[in-house]
Each structure stands twice: as structure tokens, then as C-alpha cells.
Amino acid sequence: MHLGLENRVAFVAGASSGLGRATARALLTEGCRVAICSRSSERIQCAAMDLAQEAGVPDDHVLPLVCDVTQEERVRTAIDRTVDHFGGLNILITNAGGPPTGTVLEFSADDWRAALELNLMSTINLTRAALPHLKQAAASTRPLARILMITSISAKQPVAGLYLSNVSRAGVQGFAKSLSEEVGAEGITVNTILPGYTRTDRLAHLSEALAERRGVSEDEIEAGWANQAALRRVGREEEFAAAAVFLVSEPAAYITGVALPVDGGAIKGLL
Ligand SMILES: NC(=O)c1ccc[n+]([C@@H]2O[C@H](COP(=O)([O-])OP(=O)(O)OC[C@H]3O[C@@H](n4cnc5c(N)ncnc54)[C@H](OP(=O)(O)O)[C@@H]3O)[C@@H](O)[C@H]2O)c1
């Protein structure tokens, strides 16, 4: 299938590791120019060099940017720098780290606010900064304008101990669906992608935290996750990235307002 991604410009947030990084690599392989961001200068520079090499593209196809996506002004600067550098913006992929685990009374009001900043407000910050440029891209002679928000299976099926994630992801789903309705007439698609348990740094930290909390081994935690999936294993980053790339491609032009789980069949609801 021809994905129509050659010479398109993408911004992938939270891309120094994990799902964001894997998605950036897949977009580079398809011929995109990709801006990537994270909080750590060292990690994002290093990721940019490695990604160009892994994708077999020139170094200047990747633009590393230091940006904490909870900071509205920094987000605006990062998006503007991407547009200045590559000459436009076709694809926004929102992403960040995940919040800590715990039970309801363990979290302070500040913990709740921090989680909403990390997973909900970051998505809104990125979208507000990118939207004027995506509108231009949608109205151009080679139109392609896509927003894809990385959330979690917890948006459809709350995960025990992940209160902060369960709540903030639900907010992102509401934002995405509302936005898809508002910008659809311009040809801009807005979708969310819901990873299930996928092997990344975040998953390693999560299994360590849960193993300690429950007094079991990390292997037992991981086996439990694998067993929740119909496919009886955790996912791989590249499997997630393949679905993400399709959703932002040209052939996905008639898909908007959907929440796609990439979870090996972990969500048990019918829809
Ligand atoms: N992996 C899974 O199994 C899974 C399942 C369900 C949901 N998710 C969700 O999917 C998202 C990505 O997960 P992952 O497994 O890829 O996590 P990860 O390996 O921890 O990667 C997170 C990335 O986001 C960056 N980041 C974190 N906070 C940031 C901020 N405030 N501003 C900018 N960048 C930030 C990190 O880089 P720096 O540290 O350099 O900033 C890193 O590049 C998370 O929200 C996670 O909760 C993951």
C-alpha cells in the first residue's frame, strides 16, 4: 500500500524512547521529515542521531527539540521551529510519559493536577499550537493534515492502580472526539491510539513498581499482562508504530474520531 508520506512533515512528542520513538522511526522510513521532542537534551539528541541511522535517512530528516509538553509557551516554540525548519506541518502525534500508580487516597490534589498537565493539558497545548499549521496543510495543493493522540487502553477500560491515567485519558478522548467534529469539514482527521501493554522503558518501570507493591516478581507481573491479551503476550513497539503510521497516512483519509486499541485483544468490551 502506498502511504503517501514522502516529504510530509511530522511532529512526534515524547520521542526520545518508547512508543513515540518507534513511531518517529516508522515515519522516517516512510519518507517523512520528523521533529521529535522530549525534556532531556541529551536523550533527544541521541535519539535523533540513532533514528536517522536506523531508518537509513540523512541526519537532517530529524529535528531534535527540547520541550516539556506541559509548558504551553515551549510547545508553541517547538511547533514554530518545526514549521520554520521543514516549511510546514502535516502530522501531529501527541504523547508524553505516564503518571505514577497508586490507590485513591495516596494521591494529593497536586498529584492529580500534575497528571492532568502531563496527559491532558499537554495534548491540548500541542494541538492548539499545531492547528493553524495543519489547517494550512489541509488547504494546500497536496493536502494531508492529521492529528493522532497516544493515550492508553485505560481510556476504554480503567486499569487497576492507574487512577491518574484512567482519568486523564478519558479527558483526552473527549477532546479528540470534539475536535474531530470541529475540523472534519476542513479535511483534518483526529484519532486516538490506545496502546496495551507494550515493551518500553515505561513498562519496565511499571512492572518494577507493581512487583514491589504486590510483593511478587517482575516476571509474574509481566506474565499477568500477557495473559490479559487474547494474543497472550505483550506488544512490540514496532507493532504499535505500524498502526500509528497507517492512521496518519493518506489512505486513512476517511477515518476520524476513532479510538483504536493496539492491545493484542486486552480490552474485553464488544466495541
Ligand atoms: N508502554 C506501554 O505498555 C503503554 C501502555 C499504555 C499506555 N502507555 C502510554 O503511552 C505513552 C508512552 O509510553 P512509553 O511506554 O513509550 O513511555 P516511555 O518509554 O517512558 O517514553 C516516554 C517518552 O516521553 C518523554 N516525556 C515524558 N514526559 C515528557 C514531557 N513532560 N514532555 C516531553 N516529553 C516527555 C520521555 O522522554 P524524556 O524523559 O527525555 O522527557 C520519553 O521519550 C505514556 O503516556 C504511557 O503511559 C504506554
The ligand as a MOL file (V3000), in Angstrom:
LIG
                    3D

  0  0  0     0  0            999 V3000
M  V30 BEGIN CTAB
M  V30 COUNTS 48 52 0 0 0
M  V30 BEGIN ATOM
M  V30 1 N 4.1970 1.0400 27.0020 0
M  V30 2 C 3.0110 0.6580 27.4020 0
M  V30 3 O 2.7840 -0.5170 27.6710 0
M  V30 4 C 1.8880 1.6500 27.4990 0
M  V30 5 C 0.5890 1.1660 27.7000 0
M  V30 6 C -0.4580 2.0620 27.8130 0
M  V30 7 C -0.2030 3.4310 27.7350 0
M  V30 8 N 1.0740 3.8670 27.5490 0 CHG=1
M  V30 9 C 1.2660 5.3130 27.4980 0
M  V30 10 O 1.8760 5.7020 26.2630 0
M  V30 11 C 2.7440 6.8300 26.4970 0
M  V30 12 C 4.1470 6.4910 26.0070 0
M  V30 13 O 4.5840 5.3500 26.7330 0
M  V30 14 P 6.0340 4.7060 26.5660 0
M  V30 15 O 5.8920 3.3200 27.0590 0
M  V30 16 O 6.5760 4.9760 25.2250 0 CHG=-1
M  V30 17 O 6.8230 5.5650 27.6620 0
M  V30 18 P 8.3910 5.8640 27.8090 0
M  V30 19 O 9.2010 4.7610 27.2390 0
M  V30 20 O 8.5610 6.2320 29.2480 0
M  V30 21 O 8.5960 7.1600 26.8990 0
M  V30 22 C 8.0170 8.3910 27.2530 0
M  V30 23 C 8.6430 9.4710 26.3890 0
M  V30 24 O 8.0270 10.7170 26.7020 0
M  V30 25 C 9.0440 11.6810 27.0650 0
M  V30 26 N 8.4210 12.5600 28.0470 0
M  V30 27 C 7.9760 12.2600 29.2780 0
M  V30 28 N 7.4320 13.3350 29.8660 0
M  V30 29 C 7.5360 14.3500 28.9610 0
M  V30 30 C 7.1690 15.7100 28.9730 0
M  V30 31 N 6.5670 16.2720 30.0310 0
M  V30 32 N 7.4330 16.4540 27.8770 0
M  V30 33 C 8.0460 15.9200 26.7960 0
M  V30 34 N 8.4030 14.6330 26.7280 0
M  V30 35 C 8.1550 13.8530 27.8050 0
M  V30 36 C 10.2140 10.8570 27.5660 0
M  V30 37 O 11.4530 11.4930 27.3520 0
M  V30 38 P 12.2390 12.4320 28.4160 0
M  V30 39 O 12.2980 11.6350 29.6900 0
M  V30 40 O 13.5430 12.6400 27.7480 0
M  V30 41 O 11.4220 13.6660 28.5450 0
M  V30 42 C 10.1250 9.6570 26.6150 0
M  V30 43 O 10.7240 9.9840 25.3820 0
M  V30 44 C 2.6810 7.1220 28.0010 0
M  V30 45 O 1.7360 8.1110 28.2620 0
M  V30 46 C 2.2250 5.8010 28.5930 0
M  V30 47 O 1.5900 5.9220 29.8210 0
M  V30 48 C 2.1120 3.0190 27.4190 0
M  V30 END ATOM
M  V30 BEGIN BOND
M  V30 1 1 1 2
M  V30 2 2 2 3
M  V30 3 1 2 4
M  V30 4 1 4 5
M  V30 5 2 4 48
M  V30 6 2 5 6
M  V30 7 1 6 7
M  V30 8 2 7 8
M  V30 9 1 8 9
M  V30 10 1 8 48
M  V30 11 1 9 10
M  V30 12 1 9 46
M  V30 13 1 10 11
M  V30 14 1 11 12
M  V30 15 1 11 44
M  V30 16 1 12 13
M  V30 17 1 13 14
M  V30 18 2 14 15
M  V30 19 1 14 16
M  V30 20 1 14 17
M  V30 21 1 17 18
M  V30 22 2 18 19
M  V30 23 1 18 20
M  V30 24 1 18 21
M  V30 25 1 21 22
M  V30 26 1 22 23
M  V30 27 1 23 24
M  V30 28 1 23 42
M  V30 29 1 24 25
M  V30 30 1 25 26
M  V30 31 1 25 36
M  V30 32 1 26 27
M  V30 33 1 26 35
M  V30 34 2 27 28
M  V30 35 1 28 29
M  V30 36 1 29 30
M  V30 37 2 29 35
M  V30 38 1 30 31
M  V30 39 2 30 32
M  V30 40 1 32 33
M  V30 41 2 33 34
M  V30 42 1 34 35
M  V30 43 1 36 37
M  V30 44 1 36 42
M  V30 45 1 37 38
M  V30 46 2 38 39
M  V30 47 1 38 40
M  V30 48 1 38 41
M  V30 49 1 42 43
M  V30 50 1 44 45
M  V30 51 1 44 46
M  V30 52 1 46 47
M  V30 END BOND
M  V30 END CTAB
M  END
